Amino acid sequence: MDEATLRSLLEALAASPDNAALRVAVIRGLASAGDARAAEHVGPLAPSAVSPADRAFVSGVLLRAGAL
C-alpha cells in the first residue's frame, strides 16, 4: 500500500473511528509497511466486530508489538 493511500485511510478512520473494517484496513496497511503505529490503532476494535481471520491478524500485530 502506498503512502498516499495509507494517509487517506488514516484520515477516513479519524472521521469514522467506529468503522471496524476501515480500522482493520489501516492496521493491515501500517503493519505491511512495518509501521509500529499498527498496534496503536487496535485499542477500540471490538473482537466481535471482525472476522476470525482479522482477529488472528490483529493478535499477531499486538504480539509483535509486545502488547500481549
Secondary structure, 3 states (H helix, E strand, C coil): CCHHHHHHHHHHHHHCCCCHHHHHHHHHHHHHCCCHHHHHHCCCCCHHHCCHHHHHHHHHHHHHHCCC
